[in-house]
Every structure is written in C-alpha cells, then in structure tokens.
Amino acid sequence: MKTRTSIYHRTFAFAYVLLVAVIFCGCESKNVTVEQTTTTINGREIKIYTIDSCEYIGTIYGNNADVLSHKGNCKFCSERSKK
C-alpha cells in the first residue's frame, strides 16, 4: 500500500510541475507582425491580414466572434512551394 501511495504522489508532483511549466512557458509569441489591407467586393468590406508571412481573410475585433481563414491563394505560400 505504501508503494502505491508513493507512486501516486510522484505522479501528482510531476503533473503539477508540468502544468506550471506550460502555464509560464507555453503560449509565447515574439516578433509577430500583423498588417491589414481592406478590399471592397460587391459592396462588402473584406479584410486581408498578413501575419508572420502568411495571408488570412476575416475579421478581428477582439471578442469571441473573431474569424480568420488562411487564403487559398496566399502569395507567400505559393512562393515557398516553388522553391
């Protein structure tokens, strides 16, 4: 019974250390550049965002309704695929 409790405590301690490491080192983004271009097609405003050398279409307002989708004809991806 003592061995089982010891394994449980080690596993719990490992999970706790792993969780703390992910929280403090996980989602970090450095040197991210965002450019925005607005285009009007058929009376609708379409925004094209360039994020880290890739193009996305969508809207960013800073709430839960933000939507971005990768462009199918992204000029940066087509240049990379030619190499």
Backbone as CSV, one residue per row, in Angstrom:
resi,resn,N_x,N_y,N_z,CA_x,CA_y,CA_z,C_x,C_y,C_z
1,MET,0.813,-1.193,0.000,0.000,0.000,0.000,0.855,1.255,0.000
2,LYS,2.004,1.192,0.694,2.887,2.347,0.765,3.478,2.666,-0.620
3,THR,3.808,1.638,-1.396,4.360,1.845,-2.733,3.339,2.523,-3.636
4,ARG,2.100,2.115,-3.544,1.044,2.698,-4.369,0.864,4.177,-4.042
5,THR,0.896,4.548,-2.783,0.764,5.946,-2.383,1.968,6.747,-2.857
6,SER,3.160,6.178,-2.799,4.368,6.853,-3.231,4.318,7.147,-4.731
7,ILE,3.867,6.193,-5.524,3.745,6.391,-6.972,2.714,7.478,-7.269
8,TYR,1.628,7.471,-6.514,0.594,8.488,-6.695,1.161,9.887,-6.433
9,HIS,1.921,10.042,-5.366,2.484,11.357,-5.035,3.504,11.798,-6.078
10,ARG,4.313,10.881,-6.583,5.282,11.234,-7.629,4.579,11.662,-8.907
11,THR,3.557,10.927,-9.279,2.796,11.271,-10.482,2.115,12.618,-10.323
12,PHE,1.537,12.867,-9.178,0.884,14.154,-8.920,1.905,15.293,-8.959
13,ALA,3.072,15.090,-8.365,4.109,16.124,-8.360,4.596,16.401,-9.778
14,PHE,4.780,15.352,-10.573,5.209,15.525,-11.964,4.158,16.288,-12.772
15,ALA,2.896,15.935,-12.601,1.816,16.625,-13.317,1.749,18.085,-12.908
16,TYR,1.955,18.374,-11.649,1.926,19.750,-11.166,3.073,20.558,-11.772
17,VAL,4.271,20.002,-11.796,5.429,20.700,-12.382,5.218,20.914,-13.873
18,LEU,4.675,19.936,-14.560,4.399,20.059,-15.989,3.364,21.147,-16.256
19,LEU,2.323,21.213,-15.456,1.304,22.244,-15.606,1.886,23.637,-15.395
20,VAL,2.696,23.802,-14.384,3.323,25.107,-14.118,4.237,25.498,-15.272
21,ALA,4.985,24.550,-15.824,5.875,24.841,-16.950,5.088,25.286,-18.176
22,VAL,3.977,24.633,-18.446,3.156,25.006,-19.602,2.540,26.380,-19.408
23,ILE,2.089,26.686,-18.213,1.464,27.979,-17.948,2.452,29.116,-18.145
24,PHE,3.669,28.961,-17.647,4.631,30.059,-17.708,5.434,30.107,-19.005
25,CYS,5.538,29.019,-19.727,6.368,29.000,-20.934,5.589,28.646,-22.192
26,GLY,4.304,28.425,-22.091,3.528,27.869,-23.190,3.299,28.780,-24.367
27,CYS,2.357,29.651,-24.288,1.913,30.437,-25.432,2.632,31.775,-25.474
28,GLU,3.811,31.746,-26.008,4.592,32.967,-26.089,4.873,33.240,-27.554
29,SER,4.570,34.442,-28.013,4.834,34.791,-29.399,5.717,36.031,-29.437
30,LYS,6.821,35.902,-30.138,7.765,37.001,-30.248,7.858,37.415,-31.705
31,ASN,8.082,38.696,-31.927,8.309,39.245,-33.264,7.184,38.909,-34.240
32,VAL,5.949,39.069,-33.818,4.802,38.830,-34.681,4.409,40.155,-35.322
33,THR,4.342,40.160,-36.651,3.925,41.366,-37.353,2.564,41.120,-37.982
34,VAL,1.678,42.095,-37.853,0.329,41.996,-38.409,0.086,43.230,-39.259
35,GLU,-0.239,43.004,-40.534,-0.607,44.088,-41.436,-2.035,43.844,-41.909
36,GLN,-2.770,44.935,-42.122,-4.174,44.807,-42.516,-4.407,45.556,-43.815
37,THR,-5.102,44.926,-44.757,-5.492,45.536,-46.021,-6.996,45.370,-46.169
38,THR,-7.693,46.435,-46.554,-9.143,46.373,-46.716,-9.491,46.451,-48.198
39,THR,-10.319,45.536,-48.673,-10.759,45.488,-50.060,-12.283,45.443,-50.071
40,THR,-12.907,46.151,-51.012,-14.359,46.142,-51.136,-14.747,45.348,-52.379
41,ILE,-15.559,44.308,-52.196,-16.052,43.491,-53.300,-17.567,43.410,-53.174
42,ASN,-18.269,43.846,-54.204,-19.737,43.849,-54.234,-20.328,44.565,-53.025
43,GLY,-19.741,45.664,-52.612,-20.265,46.446,-51.510,-19.923,45.920,-50.130
44,ARG,-19.201,44.810,-50.037,-18.810,44.242,-48.736,-17.324,44.478,-48.515
45,GLU,-17.006,44.858,-47.309,-15.630,45.104,-46.944,-14.963,43.804,-46.520
46,ILE,-13.877,43.447,-47.181,-13.150,42.229,-46.854,-11.763,42.639,-46.391
47,LYS,-11.352,42.128,-45.239,-10.048,42.481,-44.691,-9.087,41.313,-44.865
48,ILE,-7.896,41.632,-45.323,-6.837,40.652,-45.507,-5.734,40.983,-44.521
49,TYR,-5.393,40.024,-43.678,-4.349,40.210,-42.673,-3.118,39.410,-43.076
50,THR,-1.950,40.029,-42.951,-0.690,39.340,-43.168,-0.064,39.133,-41.799
51,ILE,0.019,37.872,-41.376,0.554,37.523,-40.062,1.712,36.561,-40.280
52,ASP,2.892,36.965,-39.873,4.100,36.139,-40.000,4.253,35.547,-41.392
53,SER,4.215,36.385,-42.398,4.428,35.992,-43.797,3.402,34.991,-44.301
54,CYS,2.157,35.134,-43.910,1.069,34.327,-44.442,-0.194,35.189,-44.459
55,GLU,-1.041,35.013,-45.468,-2.230,35.849,-45.615,-3.479,35.134,-45.090
56,TYR,-4.312,35.897,-44.385,-5.562,35.397,-43.821,-6.681,36.372,-44.161
57,ILE,-7.900,35.849,-44.341,-9.088,36.656,-44.591,-9.987,36.527,-43.380
58,GLY,-10.589,37.635,-42.947,-11.518,37.552,-41.830,-11.665,38.865,-41.111
59,THR,-12.140,38.782,-39.892,-12.349,39.970,-39.066,-11.749,39.736,-37.696
60,ILE,-11.116,40.765,-37.177,-10.579,40.718,-35.818,-11.094,41.952,-35.093
61,TYR,-11.959,41.729,-34.121,-12.487,42.818,-33.298,-12.048,42.699,-31.848
62,GLY,-11.459,41.570,-31.468,-11.016,41.369,-30.101,-12.055,40.739,-29.198
63,ASN,-12.995,40.009,-29.780,-14.003,39.329,-28.954,-14.155,37.888,-29.428
64,ASN,-15.178,37.196,-28.992,-15.368,35.784,-29.323,-15.826,35.537,-30.754
65,ALA,-16.192,36.578,-31.488,-16.699,36.408,-32.845,-15.611,36.604,-33.905
66,ASP,-14.350,36.634,-33.511,-13.271,36.806,-34.470,-13.116,35.559,-35.330
67,VAL,-12.951,35.784,-36.638,-12.814,34.676,-37.573,-11.677,34.993,-38.534
68,LEU,-10.757,34.063,-38.683,-9.693,34.167,-39.684,-9.597,32.846,-40.426
69,SER,-9.348,32.940,-41.728,-9.174,31.747,-42.536,-7.988,31.972,-43.460
70,HIS,-7.157,30.962,-43.621,-5.987,31.077,-44.482,-6.439,31.211,-45.927
71,LYS,-5.823,32.149,-46.658,-6.173,32.335,-48.061,-5.674,31.165,-48.877
72,GLY,-6.495,30.711,-49.785,-6.100,29.611,-50.657,-5.032,30.010,-51.648
73,ASN,-5.020,31.282,-52.038,-4.025,31.761,-52.989,-3.026,32.703,-52.300
74,CYS,-2.569,32.338,-51.134,-1.608,33.128,-50.376,-0.325,33.269,-51.183
75,LYS,0.098,34.498,-51.443,1.274,34.710,-52.301,2.558,34.223,-51.643
76,PHE,2.627,34.254,-50.331,3.831,33.793,-49.648,3.960,32.277,-49.711
77,CYS,2.841,31.561,-49.533,2.882,30.095,-49.588,3.203,29.606,-51.005
78,SER,2.668,30.271,-52.019,2.954,29.855,-53.393,4.417,30.091,-53.730
79,GLU,5.016,31.152,-53.206,6.445,31.394,-53.435,7.292,30.335,-52.728
80,ARG,6.889,29.944,-51.500,7.635,28.926,-50.767,7.535,27.557,-51.434
81,SER,6.378,27.237,-52.025,6.207,25.930,-52.650,6.985,25.813,-53.966
82,LYS,7.296,26.942,-54.597,8.065,26.914,-55.844,9.525,26.538,-55.587
83,LYS,10.015,26.811,-54.386,11.433,26.542,-54.099,11.717,25.094,-53.886
